[in-house]
Amino acid sequence: MINLIKFTKMHGAGNDYIYVNAMKYHIEHPEELAIKWSAPHTGIGSDGLVLIGESTIADFSMRIFNADGSEAMMCGNASRCIGKYLYDNKITHKTEITLDTLSGVKNLKLTIAEGEVSKVTVGMGSPVLEEVIIDEKPANMIAKEITVNKQTYKATAISMGNPHLVIFVNDIERINLPTIGPLLERHPLFPGRINVEFAQKLTDNKIRMRVWERGSGITMACGTGACATAVAGSIIGETGQDVEIIMDGGSLNINWDKQTNQVYMTGGATHVFEGEIAI
């Protein structure tokens, strides 16, 4: 029996996902579907699959499956798109929404213009310094040297509910991301793999960033990666705590409130198209 599933393609700063209302459609084996549907030539084409569901602890829930089928803990760009999806489709009339994710409940604040969501601010939670094993001892990784492909970088490991490795460089365009990205993602220091961000300071409040996402490869943007980059830049003294992160797909504004140790991300969300696909 063939079932037709309605989906919506959306992107936040170029970070594109397939969105399905799991409150309406029962989705089995989402890991397999994420791989199949995300394929650029034989599927819909995306960075992964997002399921929007019910929750007992929040207004709605979110599950994210990367293009390789692995399940992600959190995605800021997807969170913003969910806010727009829910409001624009009249599933909710709230302009403040709580979202249940694998990295905790996140708060979305919607900005409405002409009856539609124009941008969303997401409370991304508190950053945490990732611990790695160095010289057989657990330690925080702040501007520590890491070597891959005979090249040594100074890297800072930050968790925003998922792990990120942030590396500031002088010229981001010289980074061979397709080669370096997977080597850092699977570096022995990170047995669970890690997301990788290369960053270049442009001004005290503006950063250029490129991302290699765990499970997806090069993507146009990464919300949690932008947050981790802003926090890392502030920690190592490269930038302030209120910055614009410029990625391949667009820009996000990140504010790290050090008094509350909360990170806030603001940016747009774009509806691309809708369709039906057979299971």
C-alpha positions as CSV (number, residue, x, y, z in Angstrom):
1,M,0.0,0.0,0.0
2,I,1.3,3.4,-1.0
3,N,0.8,6.3,1.4
4,L,1.2,9.9,0.3
5,I,2.9,12.2,2.9
6,K,2.7,15.9,2.6
7,F,6.0,17.7,3.3
8,T,7.3,21.3,3.3
9,K,10.7,22.3,2.2
10,M,12.1,25.3,4.3
11,H,15.5,26.8,5.0
12,G,17.0,29.0,7.6
13,A,20.1,30.9,6.2
14,G,20.4,28.2,3.6
15,N,20.3,25.3,6.1
16,D,17.5,23.4,4.4
17,Y,15.3,20.6,5.8
18,I,12.2,18.6,4.8
19,Y,9.4,19.2,7.4
20,V,6.6,16.8,8.1
21,N,3.8,17.2,10.5
22,A,4.1,14.0,12.6
23,M,0.9,14.9,14.4
24,K,-0.9,14.2,11.2
25,Y,1.3,11.5,9.6
26,H,2.8,8.4,11.3
27,I,6.4,8.2,10.1
28,E,8.1,4.9,10.5
29,H,11.9,4.5,10.0
30,P,12.7,8.2,9.7
31,E,16.4,7.4,9.6
32,E,15.9,5.6,6.3
33,L,13.6,8.2,4.9
34,A,16.1,11.0,5.8
35,I,18.7,9.3,3.7
36,K,16.3,8.7,0.8
37,W,14.5,12.0,0.7
38,S,17.7,14.1,1.3
39,A,19.4,12.8,-1.8
40,P,19.9,15.8,-4.2
41,H,19.3,13.9,-7.4
42,T,17.0,11.0,-6.6
43,G,15.1,12.6,-3.6
44,I,13.8,16.0,-2.5
45,G,17.3,17.2,-1.6
46,S,18.0,18.6,1.8
47,D,20.3,18.6,4.9
48,G,17.9,16.2,6.5
49,L,14.4,15.5,7.8
50,V,12.5,17.2,10.6
51,L,9.5,15.8,12.3
52,I,7.1,18.1,14.2
53,G,5.2,16.3,16.9
54,E,3.3,16.6,20.2
55,S,5.0,16.9,23.6
56,T,4.0,16.3,27.2
57,I,6.5,19.0,28.4
58,A,6.3,21.7,25.7
59,D,3.9,23.1,23.1
60,F,5.5,20.9,20.4
61,S,8.4,18.6,19.8
62,M,11.1,18.4,17.2
63,R,13.1,15.4,15.9
64,I,15.9,15.9,13.4
65,F,17.5,13.3,11.2
66,N,20.6,14.3,9.2
67,A,21.2,13.4,5.6
68,D,23.1,10.3,6.6
69,G,20.3,9.1,8.8
70,S,21.9,10.0,12.2
71,E,19.6,11.8,14.7
72,A,20.7,15.3,15.7
73,M,20.1,16.7,19.1
74,M,19.3,20.3,18.2
75,C,19.3,22.7,15.2
76,G,18.7,26.4,15.6
77,N,17.8,27.0,12.0
78,A,15.3,24.2,12.0
79,S,13.8,25.6,15.2
80,R,13.1,28.9,13.6
81,C,11.6,27.2,10.6
82,I,9.3,25.2,12.9
83,G,8.1,28.4,14.5
84,K,7.2,29.8,11.1
85,Y,5.6,26.5,10.0
86,L,3.4,26.3,13.0
87,Y,2.2,29.9,12.9
88,D,1.8,30.4,9.2
89,N,-0.1,27.1,8.9
90,K,-2.4,28.2,11.8
91,I,-1.4,25.2,13.9
92,T,-0.9,27.7,16.7
93,H,-1.7,31.4,17.2
94,K,1.0,31.8,19.9
95,T,3.9,34.1,19.2
96,E,5.9,32.5,22.0
97,I,6.3,28.7,21.6
98,T,8.1,26.1,23.6
99,L,9.8,23.3,21.6
100,D,10.8,19.9,23.1
101,T,14.2,18.8,21.6
102,L,16.8,16.2,22.5
103,S,18.9,18.9,24.1
104,G,16.0,20.3,26.2
105,V,13.1,22.6,25.8
106,K,13.8,25.7,23.7
107,N,11.8,28.9,23.6
108,L,10.8,30.6,20.3
109,K,9.7,34.2,20.0
110,L,8.1,35.0,16.7
111,T,8.1,38.4,15.0
112,I,5.0,38.8,12.8
113,A,4.8,41.0,9.7
114,E,1.7,41.2,7.5
115,G,0.2,38.1,9.1
116,E,3.3,35.9,8.7
117,V,6.5,35.1,10.6
118,S,9.3,37.3,9.5
119,K,12.0,36.3,12.0
120,V,12.4,34.1,15.1
121,T,14.5,34.5,18.2
122,V,15.4,31.2,19.8
123,G,16.6,30.8,23.3
124,M,19.5,28.3,22.7
125,G,20.3,27.6,26.3
126,S,23.7,27.8,28.1
127,P,27.0,27.0,26.4
128,V,29.2,24.4,28.0
129,L,32.9,23.8,27.5
130,E,33.3,20.4,26.0
131,E,35.7,18.0,27.8
132,V,38.2,16.0,25.9
133,I,40.9,13.5,27.0
134,I,44.3,15.1,26.8
135,D,47.3,13.2,28.1
136,E,44.9,10.7,29.6
137,K,43.2,13.4,31.6
138,P,39.8,15.2,31.0
139,A,40.3,18.8,30.1
140,N,38.5,21.7,28.6
141,M,39.6,22.6,25.1
142,I,40.1,26.3,24.8
143,A,42.5,27.4,22.0
144,K,44.2,24.1,22.1
145,E,46.3,22.8,19.3
146,I,44.9,20.0,17.1
147,T,46.6,18.6,14.0
148,V,45.1,17.0,11.0
149,N,46.5,16.5,7.5
150,K,49.9,17.9,8.7
151,Q,48.2,21.2,9.6
152,T,47.9,22.5,13.2
153,Y,45.0,24.7,14.3
154,K,44.0,26.3,17.6
155,A,40.5,25.0,18.5
156,T,37.9,25.6,21.1
157,A,35.3,22.9,21.9
158,I,31.8,24.2,22.9
159,S,28.5,22.4,23.4
160,M,25.2,24.0,22.5
161,G,23.3,20.9,23.3
162,N,25.5,19.3,20.6
163,P,29.3,19.4,20.3
164,H,31.1,22.0,18.2
165,L,34.8,22.6,17.4
166,V,35.5,26.2,16.6
167,I,38.7,27.3,14.8
168,F,39.5,30.9,14.2
169,V,41.8,31.5,11.1
170,N,43.2,34.5,9.3
171,D,41.8,33.6,5.9
172,I,38.7,31.4,5.9
173,E,38.7,31.1,2.1
174,R,42.0,29.2,2.1
175,I,40.5,26.3,4.2
176,N,39.9,23.1,2.2
177,L,36.7,22.3,4.1
178,P,35.8,19.1,2.1
179,T,39.2,17.6,3.1
180,I,39.7,19.1,6.6
181,G,36.1,18.9,7.8
182,P,35.7,15.1,7.9
183,L,39.1,14.6,9.5
184,L,38.2,16.9,12.4
185,E,34.7,15.5,12.7
186,R,36.2,12.0,13.2
187,H,39.3,13.0,15.1
188,P,40.2,10.5,17.9
189,L,39.6,13.3,20.5
190,F,35.9,13.1,19.6
191,P,34.7,9.5,19.7
192,G,31.1,10.6,19.2
193,R,32.2,12.9,16.3
194,I,31.8,16.6,16.3
195,N,30.5,19.6,14.3
196,V,33.3,21.8,12.9
197,E,33.2,25.6,12.4
198,F,36.0,27.6,10.8
199,A,35.7,31.3,11.6
200,Q,37.4,34.6,10.6
201,K,37.0,37.8,12.6
202,L,36.0,40.7,10.4
203,T,35.3,43.2,13.1
204,D,34.7,43.1,16.9
205,N,31.0,42.2,16.2
206,K,31.1,40.5,12.8
207,I,32.4,37.0,12.0
208,R,32.6,35.0,8.8
209,M,31.9,31.3,9.4
210,R,31.9,28.1,7.4
211,V,30.6,24.8,8.7
212,W,31.1,21.1,8.4
213,E,28.1,19.4,10.1
214,R,28.4,16.1,11.8
215,G,26.3,13.7,9.7
216,S,25.6,16.2,6.9
217,G,28.9,17.5,5.6
218,I,29.2,21.1,4.3
219,T,26.0,23.0,4.9
220,M,25.0,26.6,4.1
221,A,24.5,27.4,7.8
222,C,24.3,26.0,11.3
223,G,22.4,27.7,14.1
224,T,24.1,25.9,17.0
225,G,27.4,26.3,15.2
226,A,26.9,30.1,14.9
227,C,26.1,30.2,18.7
228,A,29.2,28.1,19.5
229,T,31.3,30.3,17.3
230,A,30.1,33.5,19.0
231,V,30.7,32.0,22.4
232,A,34.2,30.8,21.5
233,G,35.1,34.1,19.9
234,S,34.2,35.9,23.1
235,I,36.0,33.4,25.4
236,I,39.3,33.7,23.5
237,G,39.0,37.5,23.1
238,E,38.4,37.6,19.4
239,T,35.0,39.3,19.5
240,G,32.3,40.7,21.8
241,Q,29.3,38.8,23.0
242,D,26.8,40.3,20.6
243,V,27.8,39.4,17.0
244,E,26.6,38.9,13.5
245,I,27.6,35.5,12.1
246,I,27.9,35.5,8.3
247,M,27.6,32.1,6.7
248,D,27.3,30.8,3.2
249,G,23.6,30.9,3.3
250,G,23.0,34.1,5.2
251,S,23.5,35.9,8.5
252,L,22.4,35.3,12.1
253,N,22.5,37.6,15.1
254,I,23.9,35.9,18.2
255,N,23.8,37.4,21.7
256,W,25.5,35.7,24.7
257,D,24.1,37.2,27.9
258,K,26.9,36.4,30.3
259,Q,24.9,37.4,33.3
260,T,22.3,34.7,32.7
261,N,24.7,32.5,30.6
262,Q,22.0,32.3,27.9
263,V,22.6,32.4,24.2
264,Y,19.9,34.0,21.9
265,M,19.8,33.5,18.2
266,T,17.7,35.7,15.8
267,G,17.2,35.2,12.1
268,G,14.7,34.5,9.4
269,A,13.0,31.4,8.1
270,T,12.0,30.8,4.5
271,H,9.3,28.6,3.0
272,V,10.6,27.1,-0.3
273,F,7.9,24.7,-1.5
274,E,5.4,22.0,-0.6
275,G,4.7,18.6,-2.1
276,E,3.7,15.0,-1.6
277,I,6.0,12.0,-1.5
278,A,5.1,8.3,-1.5
279,I,6.0,5.9,1.2
